[in-house]
């Protein structure tokens, strides 16, 4: 049966001021190859907070093997205070895959844990919900989990989307009168959407020179759900990508196709930061 896989935070919520301290240490020559005492001294974080914050940075796609990832290096170079909406969306993108990143897909999102279940399953059916409703449906999926543990862990996940010190600028989820609501995303700029598309293309269509538009619109654990939009709205995003020369769309005769026009996904990520300057 699926496991919740959310205990990595040990009740420490995502706070970018703490994440900054870990990323700064990872950017140093020594990286995170240090003792706990050494990391405490270098980051100013307490002994119980260091490891959870490293886990946050790892799941956020910014840290791997105790050093910054290529994405982490770009974030540190172009937004080392973690203030940009671009950074918030990058973190959300990678958190949505649990700790699996861009591996080959599972049969069901819940197999990758509670975060993937929330983004790629639950929210597709529930655009407005309470924490009790999320707990009820999650308990049917993660039936080996204690209900109190489900609530405790999902509260940490939801805080990541609603608190200003986390990812609230994305508006992927908003909180109004104890109701969490999806479908109001402040969408990222076209270059960042292009970066997401390029990474998902590498995952599912690596080496393909073209892909059916329908395959992108309905891609499992794909672009539409991670942006929090419907397939109709995703077509509008694809049109914007074409306008920026990121893709080419062939729509004269069905079946419609998408042709990639990027060379390197990381170049799109850099342009996403330049776009927002």
Secondary structure, DSSP 8 states (H G I E B T S, - for coil): ------GGGTT----HHHHHHHHHHHHSTTTT-S-HHHHHHHH---TTTHHHHHHHHHHTTSEETTEE-HHHHHHHHH-TT---HHHHHHHHHHHTTTT-TT-S--SSGGGG-HHHHIIIIIHHH-SEE-HHHHHHHHHHHSTTS-HHHHHHHHHHHHHHHH-TTTTGGG-SEEEETTEEEES------HHHHHHHHHHHHHHHSTT-S-EEHHHHHT-TT-HHHHHT--HHHHHHHHHHHHHTTSEEEE-SSSS-EEEE--S-HHHHHHHHHHHT-
